[in-house]
Amino acid sequence: MDERHGTGPGRVVLATRNAGKIRELQALLAPLGVDVLGLTAYPGIGEIPETGETFLENARIKARAVCAATGLVSLADDSGLCVDALSGAPGVYSARFSGEGATDEANNAKLLAALAHVPAAGRTCRFVSVVVAACPDGRELAAEGAWEGRVAFEPAGEGGFGYDPLFFDPTAGKTAAQLVPEEKNARSHRGKALAKLVAAWPGFWDGAEGEKR
C-alpha cells in the first residue's frame, strides 16, 4: 500500500515531532476517526524553518511543507505564550525564547527572570494556538484559540510541556502542568482551536477524500 494515500477513514500527518504535542493533538482529533501520525513516522522530512511573523504564517508554512512531502492532508499547529508585560513576547519565538535549540527549562528560567519585578496583577498572559490543515489539492482550513491566564512566580506541576508549569489558570486554580490531560484539553488554546477545526472538518475532509476516489 502506498502510504501517501493512507487507508480507512483517512490519514492525517501532524507537522511536529514534539511527543507532548502529538499526544494532545491525537486525543483532540479522536472524534474525526482519522489515523493520526506525527513526523516521527517520516524521518526523511527535515526541520522546517519557521520564518513567519505570525502564528498563522508559521502554521501554514509547516502544514504546506509536510503536505507536499507526504501527499497527505497535513495539520500544523503554531502556538506560543503572549505576556502582556513583555509586549506580547515571547509570542512566535516561544520555543526559542532563550536561543536556538533552547530547552523548556531555559525558556522558563528566562521568562521568570524577565518578570522578576512584575507583581501578580501585571503578569497576565495568554496561550495562543493557530492550527492549519493543508490538503494536496491546495485547500486549507484554519482555526485559532486562546487561553487566558497569568505567569506564576515559580513552576508547579509535572505534566504538559513548554511553559505549562508557569501558566496559571485562575479559574482552575492550577497551572497547566497540574491539570490532567482531559482537563487541559478542555480548557486549552489548542483544544479550543482544534474544536473549531473539528466542527468545520467534515466538509473539508469529504473534499479531500473526493480527490482520491
Secondary structure, DSSP 8 states (H G I E B T S, - for coil): --TTT--TT-EEEES---HHHHHHHHHHHGGGT-EEE-GGG-TTS-------SSHHHHHHHHHHHHHHHHSSEEEEEEEEEEEGGGTT-BGGGGGGTTSTT--HHHHHHHHHHHTTT--GGG-EEEEEEEEEEE-TTS-EEEEEEEEEEEE-SS---SSS-TTTTTEEETTTTEEGGGS-HHHHHHHSHHHHHHHHHHHHHHHHHHHHHHTT-
